[in-house]
Amino acid sequence: MTTVNNNTQAGAAGSASSILGNGDVSSMFTTLLVAQIKNQDPLSPSDPSQMINQLTQLSQMEALQGLSQQGSANAGLLSSLQTLALGGQVGSRVQVQTDQLQLNGEAIETRFTLPTGSGVSSLVLTGADGREQRFALDATAAAAGAYRLDPAKLGLGDGHYQLRLETGSGLKLPVGIVAEVTAVRLGNGGEAVLQLGGLGEFYPGSITHFLGKAPIQS
């Protein structure tokens, strides 16, 4: 009896090792089950209920593998569709919410929503050197929820800045910027990445509004 059990274990182990190397889990289970039936001790046969449980587990694993493969295929398809859809937005304007900004000398349209009674609010830009600069919003900008950030007029050099909106009470609020989509590319992970003019690259999740084509100036 000991010899039979040892042979069964050795044969099963060898088959498992061989199949695992090929990465075929379904074949591995089938091979092990056949080996178990062929090498079972005639004086102490395997319990049929155990075989049924094994077959059930095999079926469940195959179903899970199928779902995983289908999920991966669907994710790839959705990513491709998203990239195609966003590619159609090249030349259109979008609004993105961000706390990072790349200035290149061009004026930038910022948008925001101020709560009632905010008092005097300011756009705050912090440069790479840690220097913080505040630009108070006048009543017109505060009421419109929009401010034209012109680096040339404000004395801001080119480079990377952190951006936030701060109310008179110290409340920090998100800021949106409006820019034209100039290109769409695929990132290393297959996700779409939008190039907004010279402001840098943004992920689609940061888009809050699609604003269409800019009006043609006559």
KAMOHU-V169926 format. One record per residue. N is the residue number from 1. PHI is phi in radians with two decimals (* if undefined). PSI is psi in degrees with one decimal (NA if undefined). NEAR is the number of other ideal C-beta (glycine too) atoms within 12 Angstrom. Layout:
n=N phi=PHI psi=PSI near=NEAR
n=N phi=PHI psi=PSI near=NEAR
//
This chain:
n=1 phi=* psi=-38.3 near=13
n=2 phi=-1.13 psi=-39.6 near=10
n=3 phi=-1.10 psi=-41.9 near=11
n=4 phi=-1.09 psi=-46.1 near=20
n=5 phi=-1.09 psi=-40.4 near=18
n=6 phi=-1.13 psi=-42.2 near=14
n=7 phi=-1.10 psi=-40.1 near=19
n=8 phi=-1.07 psi=-46.3 near=26
n=9 phi=-1.15 psi=-40.8 near=19
n=10 phi=-1.16 psi=-44.1 near=16
n=11 phi=-1.12 psi=-42.8 near=23
n=12 phi=-1.13 psi=-41.6 near=27
n=13 phi=-1.11 psi=-42.3 near=20
n=14 phi=-1.12 psi=-42.4 near=19
n=15 phi=-1.13 psi=-43.5 near=27
n=16 phi=-1.06 psi=-43.0 near=24
n=17 phi=-1.09 psi=-42.7 near=15
n=18 phi=-1.14 psi=-45.1 near=18
n=19 phi=-1.23 psi=-39.1 near=23
n=20 phi=-1.05 psi=-35.0 near=18
n=21 phi=-1.09 psi=-28.9 near=12
n=22 phi=-1.51 psi=-11.6 near=14
n=23 phi=1.33 psi=15.2 near=11
n=24 phi=-1.75 psi=96.1 near=18
n=25 phi=-1.17 psi=-39.8 near=22
n=26 phi=-1.06 psi=-47.1 near=23
n=27 phi=-1.10 psi=-36.2 near=21
n=28 phi=-1.06 psi=-48.0 near=28
n=29 phi=-1.10 psi=-42.6 near=29
n=30 phi=-1.10 psi=-44.6 near=23
n=31 phi=-1.10 psi=-43.5 near=26
n=32 phi=-1.12 psi=-40.0 near=32
n=33 phi=-1.15 psi=-43.5 near=29
n=34 phi=-1.11 psi=-42.1 near=21
n=35 phi=-1.10 psi=-37.9 near=26
n=36 phi=-1.14 psi=-42.2 near=30
n=37 phi=-1.18 psi=-43.5 near=22
n=38 phi=-1.17 psi=-33.8 near=19
n=39 phi=-1.86 psi=13.6 near=26
n=40 phi=-1.21 psi=152.0 near=25
n=41 phi=-1.27 psi=118.5 near=18
n=42 phi=-1.02 psi=-30.0 near=11
n=43 phi=-1.39 psi=-13.5 near=9
n=44 phi=-2.55 psi=70.9 near=12
n=45 phi=-1.12 psi=158.0 near=15
n=46 phi=-1.14 psi=148.3 near=24
n=47 phi=-1.24 psi=122.0 near=12
n=48 phi=-0.98 psi=-32.6 near=13
n=49 phi=-1.12 psi=-32.2 near=10
n=50 phi=-1.15 psi=-40.1 near=16
n=51 phi=-1.12 psi=-40.1 near=21
n=52 phi=-1.09 psi=-42.2 near=14
n=53 phi=-1.07 psi=-40.1 near=16
n=54 phi=-1.15 psi=-41.8 near=24
n=55 phi=-1.12 psi=-37.3 near=22
n=56 phi=-1.12 psi=-43.4 near=16
n=57 phi=-1.10 psi=-40.0 near=20
n=58 phi=-1.07 psi=-45.1 near=23
n=59 phi=-1.09 psi=-41.4 near=17
n=60 phi=-1.14 psi=-40.2 near=17
n=61 phi=-1.16 psi=-40.8 near=21
n=62 phi=-1.09 psi=-38.5 near=21
n=63 phi=-1.14 psi=-41.0 near=15
n=64 phi=-1.15 psi=-39.5 near=16
n=65 phi=-1.09 psi=-41.3 near=19
n=66 phi=-1.10 psi=-42.0 near=16
n=67 phi=-1.13 psi=-39.9 near=14
n=68 phi=-1.12 psi=-43.5 near=15
n=69 phi=-1.15 psi=-40.0 near=14
n=70 phi=-1.15 psi=-39.0 near=14
n=71 phi=-1.10 psi=-41.6 near=14
n=72 phi=-1.12 psi=-41.1 near=15
n=73 phi=-1.13 psi=-42.3 near=14
n=74 phi=-1.12 psi=-40.2 near=14
n=75 phi=-1.09 psi=-42.0 near=17
n=76 phi=-1.13 psi=-39.5 near=18
n=77 phi=-1.15 psi=-43.9 near=15
n=78 phi=-1.10 psi=-39.6 near=18
n=79 phi=-1.10 psi=-41.4 near=22
n=80 phi=-1.15 psi=-42.3 near=18
n=81 phi=-1.12 psi=-40.3 near=16
n=82 phi=-1.11 psi=-41.7 near=26
n=83 phi=-1.11 psi=-42.3 near=25
n=84 phi=-1.11 psi=-42.4 near=16
n=85 phi=-1.13 psi=-43.6 near=20
n=86 phi=-1.22 psi=-30.9 near=31
n=87 phi=-1.06 psi=-30.4 near=23
n=88 phi=-1.25 psi=-9.8 near=17
n=89 phi=-1.59 psi=-3.1 near=30
n=90 phi=-1.03 psi=128.7 near=23
n=91 phi=1.68 psi=-11.2 near=21
n=92 phi=-1.70 psi=162.6 near=25
n=93 phi=-1.71 psi=143.6 near=27
n=94 phi=-2.33 psi=159.3 near=37
n=95 phi=-1.95 psi=127.7 near=32
n=96 phi=-2.10 psi=146.8 near=39
n=97 phi=-1.66 psi=127.7 near=27
n=98 phi=-2.67 psi=155.9 near=35
n=99 phi=-2.03 psi=10.6 near=24
n=100 phi=-2.20 psi=144.7 near=27
n=101 phi=-2.57 psi=137.8 near=37
n=102 phi=-1.96 psi=111.5 near=30
n=103 phi=-1.60 psi=139.5 near=31
n=104 phi=-2.37 psi=25.6 near=21
n=105 phi=1.64 psi=-15.8 near=20
n=106 phi=-1.55 psi=146.6 near=22
n=107 phi=-1.20 psi=146.5 near=22
n=108 phi=-2.18 psi=136.5 near=39
n=109 phi=-1.60 psi=118.6 near=30
n=110 phi=-1.89 psi=150.0 near=38
n=111 phi=-2.35 psi=152.3 near=32
n=112 phi=-2.86 psi=169.9 near=36
n=113 phi=-2.24 psi=118.2 near=23
n=114 phi=-1.72 psi=132.9 near=30
n=115 phi=-1.22 psi=157.3 near=16
n=116 phi=-1.06 psi=138.7 near=10
n=117 phi=1.27 psi=31.4 near=12
n=118 phi=-1.30 psi=-19.5 near=25
n=119 phi=1.32 psi=-162.3 near=18
n=120 phi=-1.28 psi=118.3 near=21
n=121 phi=-1.88 psi=159.0 near=34
n=122 phi=-2.43 psi=145.1 near=33
n=123 phi=-1.49 psi=132.2 near=42
n=124 phi=-2.07 psi=123.4 near=28
n=125 phi=-2.04 psi=131.9 near=36
n=126 phi=-2.06 psi=120.5 near=22
n=127 phi=-1.36 psi=175.1 near=23
n=128 phi=-1.10 psi=-22.7 near=17
n=129 phi=-1.48 psi=0.1 near=13
n=130 phi=1.53 psi=-2.1 near=10
n=131 phi=-1.31 psi=128.8 near=16
n=132 phi=-1.80 psi=132.4 near=18
n=133 phi=-2.21 psi=133.8 near=24
n=134 phi=-1.98 psi=138.4 near=19
n=135 phi=-2.24 psi=108.4 near=30
n=136 phi=-1.21 psi=140.5 near=20
n=137 phi=-1.55 psi=131.3 near=32
n=138 phi=-1.35 psi=174.6 near=16
n=139 phi=-1.08 psi=-35.8 near=14
n=140 phi=-1.14 psi=-46.9 near=11
n=141 phi=-1.13 psi=-40.7 near=25
n=142 phi=-1.11 psi=-41.1 near=27
n=143 phi=-1.22 psi=-36.7 near=16
n=144 phi=-1.41 psi=-19.3 near=17
n=145 phi=1.19 psi=30.5 near=23
n=146 phi=-2.57 psi=145.6 near=25
n=147 phi=-2.56 psi=130.6 near=33
n=148 phi=-1.57 psi=111.7 near=23
n=149 phi=-1.61 psi=103.9 near=37
n=150 phi=-1.86 psi=103.5 near=18
n=151 phi=-0.99 psi=-37.1 near=26
n=152 phi=-1.11 psi=-45.5 near=16
n=153 phi=-1.23 psi=-30.8 near=12
n=154 phi=-1.62 psi=-2.6 near=21
n=155 phi=1.27 psi=32.3 near=15
n=156 phi=-1.70 psi=125.9 near=28
n=157 phi=-1.39 psi=165.5 near=19
n=158 phi=-1.14 psi=151.1 near=17
n=159 phi=2.45 psi=-173.5 near=21
n=160 phi=-1.63 psi=136.4 near=21
n=161 phi=-2.35 psi=149.9 near=35
n=162 phi=-1.58 psi=141.7 near=25
n=163 phi=-2.24 psi=136.9 near=38
n=164 phi=-2.71 psi=162.9 near=29
n=165 phi=-1.98 psi=131.2 near=40
n=166 phi=-2.24 psi=127.7 near=28
n=167 phi=-1.42 psi=171.5 near=25
n=168 phi=-1.08 psi=-25.7 near=19
n=169 phi=-1.53 psi=1.0 near=16
n=170 phi=1.62 psi=4.5 near=15
n=171 phi=-1.27 psi=130.2 near=19
n=172 phi=-1.74 psi=126.4 near=19
n=173 phi=-2.13 psi=153.9 near=29
n=174 phi=-1.23 psi=155.9 near=24
n=175 phi=-2.17 psi=139.0 near=39
n=176 phi=-1.86 psi=147.7 near=34
n=177 phi=-2.17 psi=144.6 near=43
n=178 phi=-1.88 psi=128.7 near=34
n=179 phi=-2.69 psi=165.4 near=39
n=180 phi=-1.57 psi=137.7 near=28
n=181 phi=-1.34 psi=116.3 near=35
n=182 phi=-1.77 psi=-18.9 near=23
n=183 phi=-2.89 psi=156.7 near=23
n=184 phi=-2.33 psi=130.9 near=29
n=185 phi=-2.33 psi=167.8 near=20
n=186 phi=-1.66 psi=130.6 near=22
n=187 phi=-1.34 psi=179.3 near=18
n=188 phi=-1.08 psi=-30.6 near=7
n=189 phi=-1.57 psi=7.2 near=11
n=190 phi=1.54 psi=0.3 near=17
n=191 phi=-1.48 psi=154.2 near=23
n=192 phi=-1.34 psi=143.2 near=32
n=193 phi=-2.30 psi=129.0 near=28
n=194 phi=-1.76 psi=136.1 near=38
n=195 phi=-1.71 psi=119.9 near=26
n=196 phi=-1.86 psi=94.9 near=39
n=197 phi=0.89 psi=-132.8 near=30
n=198 phi=-1.71 psi=14.2 near=22
n=199 phi=-1.50 psi=-8.2 near=35
n=200 phi=1.94 psi=-170.6 near=27
n=201 phi=-1.83 psi=145.2 near=26
n=202 phi=-2.41 psi=147.7 near=35
n=203 phi=-1.44 psi=152.6 near=25
n=204 phi=-0.99 psi=-29.3 near=28
n=205 phi=-1.11 psi=-17.0 near=15
n=206 phi=-1.51 psi=-7.7 near=26
n=207 phi=-1.30 psi=129.3 near=30
n=208 phi=-1.94 psi=-24.2 near=21
n=209 phi=-2.58 psi=140.5 near=19
n=210 phi=-1.77 psi=121.2 near=20
n=211 phi=-1.89 psi=-0.6 near=23
n=212 phi=1.37 psi=-171.3 near=16
n=213 phi=-1.26 psi=146.0 near=15
n=214 phi=-1.20 psi=142.4 near=16
n=215 phi=-1.09 psi=141.4 near=8
n=216 phi=-1.32 psi=127.6 near=6
n=217 phi=-1.42 psi=128.4 near=4
n=218 phi=-1.53 psi=NA near=3
//
